[in-house]
Amino acid sequence: MKFGGGLMDNAPGIKKVTELIEEFSCEPLVVVVSALGKTTNALEKLYQQYLNGEPLEDGFFEIKKKHLSIVTQLFSKVDDDLRNCLDQLFEQLWSSLNAKYSNKYEAYDCIVSFGEELSSCIIYHYLKSINIKTNLVNAKCIIKTDSNFTNASVNWSYTSKTIDSRIVPLLESGKVVITQGFVGADKFGKSTTIGREGSDFTAAIIGNLLNADEVTIWKNVPGLMNADPARFSNAVKIDKLSYHEAIELAYYGASVIHPKTIQPLKQKNIPLFVRPYYNTDLLPTSITNDSSNDSVTSSIIIKDNQVLLSISTKDLSFIAEENLKQIFDVFSRNKTHINMMQNSAVSFSVCFKEDSVKLPGLLSDLQSEFAIKYNKGLILITVRNYTDDIIASLVGNKKVYLEQKSRVTVQLLIRES
């Protein structure tokens, strides 16, 4: 089971999560937790201040205050083990904020990964306090990766061995295993992360290697929705979906599922359930090999804060394969994911999410070889199983900067009026 930070934003949320864990603890169970609500954002802000050489005390103590406040609401008496665990983690976080790193991406992974360590420490000790047999296993000891910081690749062979040695014996002894999502470690023991919102992927990795009966993602919505309910009042739940369609939706940015989550489950034919944490009686969205429902419902995915970047050669000669290789190398080096691309004879246009840390380096690297123009503050709309009426309702009188259409999918890059 995987629990996201939005469900654990306060003490009542953590209590509800632990009730669900207790309800299912009669079966062998691994629980993957994210950082508490908004903690990753707060750590990313601290990271940005670290890069800028700005004071860090206020942000650090704000994060500490939030966690300690939740602890005092959860526990009538804080025991020494919990206090020591939190003290050590906050000392390590402060040391990380004052350390030197080989590059900014290594710094990101080291600093931001503390969110999951803090949340898992609190949840583990709360489960112990209500007499649930449980063990906390640090994900950095089991999820082994390469050193591609911020988007590390899993060493499946090594990770399989660590899970066999560290998790299987605990499950066989009847204990619930708690671990962190999103984080791992390379062969040097340095903290790595497997992609923003990567806790789902962590659950899929462990599920695959344990040959789990199922993997469940608990959410604050009825299941996988065909659109964001906060933006579309007519959003509906999708009852069932194939692995293939789920991979497509995740690739285009469906926020409920991390893009890498589905493949490890498909490989072992492990069903993925998306369930509402507030009512276990509601039927979940089930993601399996069954594709009979894939084209029944149109799905709308919105990505904000997009940049449209048009790249051309300085002499306006054709954009050739060698130019494209250079461009893709720059995006890879600056760890920027392209959401849409289109080329003409003399120009190559790409759309990607704006990142204030990565964008300056990306533009600088491209400008050394190419002429560039860009627009910021755009919105990328993707519709699977579209109709003309849906497209018309979404576009209205908005300016369309880029459009791509296939038999099943349409993507529109627009600016709000």
C-alpha positions in Angstrom: 0.0 0.0 0.0 1.1 3.5 -0.7 -0.1 6.6 1.2 0.5 10.1 -0.2 1.3 13.2 1.8 -2.1 14.8 1.1 -3.7 12.1 3.4 -1.1 12.8 6.1 -1.2 16.6 6.4 -2.3 16.5 10.1 -2.7 14.3 13.1 -6.3 13.1 12.2 -5.0 12.2 8.7 -2.2 10.1 10.1 -4.6 8.4 12.5 -6.9 7.5 9.5 -3.9 6.1 7.6 -2.9 3.9 10.6 -6.5 2.7 10.9 -6.3 1.5 7.3 -3.0 -0.2 8.0 -4.4 -1.9 11.0 -7.5 -3.1 9.1 -5.3 -4.9 6.5 -2.5 -5.9 8.9 -3.7 -9.5 9.1 -2.1 -10.1 5.7 1.6 -9.7 4.7 1.7 -6.0 4.2 4.3 -3.4 3.0 3.4 0.3 3.5 5.1 3.0 1.4 4.7 6.5 2.7 5.3 9.9 1.2 6.4 13.0 3.0 3.7 14.8 5.1 1.5 17.2 3.1 3.5 20.0 1.5 6.8 19.0 3.2 8.5 18.2 -0.2 7.5 21.7 -1.4 8.9 23.2 1.7 12.2 21.2 1.4 12.4 22.3 -2.3 12.1 25.9 -1.2 14.9 25.3 1.3 17.0 23.7 -1.4 16.4 26.8 -3.6 17.5 29.1 -0.8 20.6 26.8 -0.3 21.5 27.3 -3.9 21.0 31.1 -3.7 23.1 31.4 -0.5 20.0 32.7 1.4 19.3 32.2 5.2 17.9 28.8 5.9 16.9 29.0 9.6 13.3 30.1 9.2 12.4 27.5 6.6 14.2 24.8 8.5 12.4 25.6 11.8 9.1 25.9 10.1 9.4 22.3 8.9 10.5 21.2 12.3 7.7 23.0 14.0 5.1 21.3 11.7 6.3 17.8 12.4 6.7 18.3 16.2 3.2 19.9 16.4 1.7 16.8 14.7 3.7 14.5 17.1 2.4 16.3 20.2 -1.2 15.8 18.9 -0.6 12.1 18.2 1.1 11.1 21.4 0.1 11.8 24.9 3.7 11.1 25.9 6.7 11.2 23.4 9.0 8.3 24.2 12.8 8.5 24.0 13.0 6.4 20.8 10.7 8.7 18.8 12.4 11.9 20.2 15.9 10.5 19.4 14.8 9.5 15.9 13.4 12.9 15.1 16.4 14.7 16.7 18.8 12.7 14.6 16.9 13.4 11.4 16.7 17.1 12.0 20.4 17.2 12.8 21.1 15.4 9.6 18.9 17.7 7.6 20.6 20.8 9.0 24.0 19.2 8.2 22.9 18.5 4.7 21.8 22.1 4.3 25.3 23.2 5.2 27.3 20.6 3.2 29.1 20.9 -0.1 28.1 18.7 -3.0 29.5 17.7 -6.4 26.5 19.3 -8.2 23.1 20.8 -7.5 21.3 17.6 -8.4 23.1 15.6 -5.7 22.2 18.4 -3.2 18.5 18.2 -4.2 18.3 14.5 -3.5 20.1 14.7 -0.2 18.0 17.6 1.1 14.5 16.7 -0.3 14.7 13.0 0.7 14.3 13.9 4.4 10.6 14.5 4.1 9.9 10.7 3.7 12.3 9.8 6.5 10.5 12.2 8.9 7.0 10.9 8.0 7.9 7.2 8.2 9.6 7.8 11.6 6.3 9.3 13.0 4.0 6.7 11.5 6.2 3.8 12.6 6.2 5.0 16.2 2.5 5.7 16.2 1.8 2.1 14.9 4.0 0.8 17.7 2.0 2.8 20.2 -1.2 1.2 19.2 0.4 -2.3 19.3 0.7 -3.0 15.6 3.7 -5.4 15.0 5.8 -3.3 12.6 9.3 -2.6 11.4 10.7 0.5 9.8 13.1 -0.3 6.9 15.0 2.6 5.4 14.4 2.7 1.6 18.0 3.8 1.1 19.0 0.3 2.3 16.7 -1.5 -0.2 16.1 0.6 -3.3 19.5 0.6 -5.0 20.0 2.9 -7.9 22.6 4.5 -10.2 23.9 8.0 -9.5 21.6 9.9 -11.9 20.4 12.3 -9.1 16.7 13.5 -9.2 15.8 10.7 -11.7 17.8 7.7 -10.7 17.4 4.3 -12.4 16.8 1.2 -10.2 19.4 -1.5 -10.0 16.8 -4.3 -10.1 19.2 -7.2 -9.4 20.7 -5.6 -6.3 17.3 -4.3 -5.1 15.9 -7.8 -5.4 18.6 -9.1 -3.1 18.1 -6.3 -0.5 14.4 -6.9 -0.4 14.8 -10.6 0.0 17.2 -10.1 2.9 15.6 -7.2 4.6 11.8 -7.3 4.0 10.9 -11.0 3.4 12.0 -12.2 6.8 9.9 -9.4 8.5 6.8 -10.3 6.5 7.3 -14.0 7.3 7.4 -13.1 11.0 4.0 -11.4 10.7 5.2 -7.8 10.9 4.0 -4.8 8.8 6.9 -3.2 7.0 7.0 0.6 6.7 9.4 2.2 4.2 9.8 5.5 2.4 8.7 6.2 -1.2 10.6 8.3 -3.7 14.1 7.8 -2.3 16.9 5.3 -2.7 20.7 5.2 -2.6 23.5 4.7 -5.1 26.4 2.3 -4.6 28.3 4.9 -2.7 25.5 5.3 -0.2 24.5 8.7 -1.4 20.8 9.6 -1.3 19.0 9.5 -4.7 15.4 10.1 -5.8 13.5 8.3 -8.5 11.5 11.2 -9.8 9.1 13.7 -8.3 6.0 12.0 -6.9 7.9 8.7 -7.2 6.4 7.0 -4.2 3.9 5.1 -6.4 6.9 3.8 -8.3 8.5 2.6 -5.1 5.4 0.7 -4.3 5.5 -0.9 -7.7 9.2 -1.9 -7.4 8.6 -3.6 -4.1 5.3 -5.2 -5.4 7.1 -6.6 -8.4 10.0 -8.0 -6.5 7.8 -9.5 -3.8 5.4 -10.9 -6.3 2.6 -9.1 -4.5 -1.1 -10.1 -4.8 -1.9 -6.4 -5.4 -0.7 -2.9 -5.0 -3.1 -0.2 -3.7 -2.7 3.6 -3.9 -4.9 5.4 -1.4 -6.2 8.8 -2.5 -8.6 11.5 -1.3 -10.7 10.9 -4.5 -13.1 8.0 -5.3 -10.5 6.4 -7.6 -8.8 7.3 -10.9 -10.8 10.3 -12.3 -11.1 11.2 -16.0 -10.1 14.8 -15.1 -9.0 16.9 -12.1 -12.2 17.3 -9.9 -10.8 20.7 -8.7 -10.9 22.0 -12.3 -13.8 20.0 -13.8 -17.0 19.7 -11.8 -18.3 17.0 -14.2 -15.2 14.7 -13.6 -16.1 11.1 -13.3 -14.4 8.0 -11.8 -13.0 5.4 -14.2 -13.9 2.0 -12.9 -11.4 -0.1 -14.7 -8.5 0.5 -17.1 -5.8 -1.5 -18.8 -2.1 -1.3 -18.0 -1.6 0.1 -21.5 -4.1 3.0 -21.1 -2.8 3.7 -17.6 0.7 4.0 -18.9 -0.5 6.4 -21.6 -2.4 8.6 -19.1 0.6 8.6 -16.7 3.0 9.5 -19.5 0.8 12.5 -20.4 0.7 13.7 -16.8 -2.3 12.1 -15.0 -1.4 13.1 -11.4 -2.8 10.1 -9.7 -0.1 7.7 -11.1 3.6 8.2 -11.5 4.6 7.4 -15.1 7.0 4.5 -14.1 4.5 2.8 -11.8 2.6 0.6 -14.3 5.4 -1.3 -16.1 6.7 -3.3 -13.1 3.2 -4.4 -12.2 2.3 -5.3 -15.8 5.4 -7.4 -16.0 4.1 -9.6 -13.2 0.3 -9.1 -13.9 -0.2 -7.5 -10.5 -3.4 -5.5 -10.3 -3.2 -1.9 -9.2 -6.1 -0.4 -7.2 -6.7 3.3 -6.7 -8.9 3.6 -3.6 -10.5 6.4 -1.5 -9.0 6.4 2.0 -12.2 7.8 3.4 -14.4 4.9 2.5 -13.1 1.4 2.1 -16.5 0.1 1.0 -16.3 2.0 -2.3 -15.1 0.0 -5.3 -11.6 1.1 -6.4 -10.4 1.8 -9.9 -8.7 -1.4 -11.0 -5.8 -1.4 -13.5 -5.2 -4.8 -15.0 -4.8 -6.4 -18.5 -8.5 -5.9 -19.2 -8.7 -3.3 -22.0 -12.5 -3.5 -22.6 -13.2 -0.2 -20.9 -10.3 1.9 -22.3 -12.2 3.9 -24.9 -15.4 4.4 -23.0 -14.4 7.6 -21.2 -12.6 10.7 -22.4 -9.7 11.7 -20.1 -8.5 15.3 -19.8 -5.0 16.1 -18.4 -3.9 19.7 -17.6 -0.3 20.8 -17.1 0.3 24.4 -16.0 3.5 26.5 -16.1 4.6 25.3 -19.5 7.4 26.8 -21.6 7.2 26.8 -25.4 10.8 27.0 -26.8 11.5 27.3 -30.5 15.0 26.5 -31.6 16.6 27.2 -34.9 20.1 27.2 -36.4 21.7 30.7 -36.4 22.1 30.6 -40.2 18.5 29.3 -40.7 19.7 26.1 -42.3 17.6 23.0 -42.0 17.3 21.4 -38.5 19.0 18.0 -39.2 19.6 14.9 -37.1 22.9 16.1 -35.8 21.1 19.3 -34.5 18.4 17.3 -32.8 21.1 15.1 -31.1 22.7 18.3 -29.7 19.3 19.6 -28.5 18.4 16.4 -26.8 21.8 16.2 -25.1 21.2 19.7 -23.7 17.8 18.7 -22.3 19.2 15.5 -20.8 22.2 17.3 -19.2 19.8 19.8 -17.6 17.4 17.1 -16.5 14.4 18.6 -18.3 11.6 16.4 -19.6 10.0 17.3 -22.9 6.2 17.1 -22.9 5.6 17.8 -26.6 7.7 18.5 -29.6 7.3 19.5 -33.2 9.7 20.4 -36.0 9.6 22.3 -39.3 12.3 22.7 -41.8 14.2 25.4 -39.9 12.8 25.2 -36.4 12.3 22.7 -33.6 9.7 23.5 -30.9 9.5 21.9 -27.5 7.1 22.2 -24.6 8.2 21.5 -21.0 7.5 22.5 -17.4 9.2 25.7 -16.2 11.8 25.1 -13.5 13.5 28.2 -12.1 16.6 26.2 -11.2 17.0 24.3 -14.5 15.8 26.9 -17.1 18.7 29.3 -17.0 21.3 26.6 -17.6 19.1 25.0 -20.4 18.8 28.4 -22.2 22.4 29.2 -21.8 23.5 25.8 -23.2 21.2 26.2 -26.2 22.1 29.8 -27.0 25.7 28.9 -27.5 24.7 26.9 -30.6 21.2 28.0 -31.7 18.9 30.9 -32.0 16.0 30.6 -29.5 12.6 32.2 -28.8 10.3 31.2 -25.9 7.0 31.8 -24.3 6.2 31.1 -20.6 3.1 30.7 -18.6 1.3 28.4 -21.0 -1.1 25.4 -20.4 -0.8 22.0 -22.0 -4.1 20.1 -22.4 -4.0 16.5 -23.3 -7.3 14.6 -24.2 -7.4 10.8 -24.6 -10.4 9.5 -26.6 -11.3 13.1 -27.6 -14.3 14.4 -29.4 -14.7 17.7 -31.4 -17.1 19.0 -28.8 -14.6 18.4 -26.0 -11.8 20.2 -27.9 -14.1 23.1 -28.7 -15.2 23.4 -25.0 -11.5 23.4 -23.8 -10.2 25.9 -26.4 -13.0 28.4 -26.6 -11.4 31.8 -27.5 -8.0 30.9 -26.1 -4.9 31.3 -28.3 -3.4 27.9 -29.4 0.3 27.9 -29.7 0.8 24.3 -30.7 -1.5 21.4 -31.6 -0.9 17.7 -32.2 -3.6 15.2 -33.0 -3.6 11.4 -33.5 -6.5 8.9 -33.7 -6.8 8.7 -29.9 -5.0 11.7 -28.4 -5.0 15.5 -29.0 -2.5 17.9 -27.3 -3.1 21.6 -27.2 -0.7 24.2 -25.9 -2.7 27.3 -25.0 -2.6 30.6 -23.1 -5.6 31.5 -21.0 -7.5 34.6 -22.3 
